[in-house]
Amino acid sequence: MHKILVQGINIYAFHGCLDEEAKVGCNYIVDVAMDTDFTAAALTDDLDKTIDYVVVYNIVKTQMAIRSKLIEQVGQRIVNELKKELKGLIKVEVTVTKINPPMNGNVDKVAIVISE
């Protein structure tokens, strides 16, 4: 088994329970880890025999553009689309991190992780 990581996808989005978050938005970082078998791609140098990072990025970008109150929902949508669109995906883990969340406290970031 092999692993492909697409890390540090920086997206500005408008998720959150507060009305202000829908207007102002904030920075998010999405990390995607995928288990697959890219033996054929390694032997043939053929992109069609592995997971295309551009497809992963575009799925993340598209799902992050759809407003949700909870990053839990955004993360699940990303997982669902990756499973639907990527051939050869055995397991996926998605981390959605919200930078500087609006809380009554000094918190750098909050994150959710979904593994399926």
Secondary structure, DSSP 8 states (H G I E B T S, - for coil): -EEEEEEEEEEEE--SSSHHHHHH-EEEEEEEEEEE--HHHHHH--GGGS--HHHHHHHHHHHHTS--S-HHHHHHHHHHHHHHH-TT--EEEEEEEEES---SS---EEEEEEE-
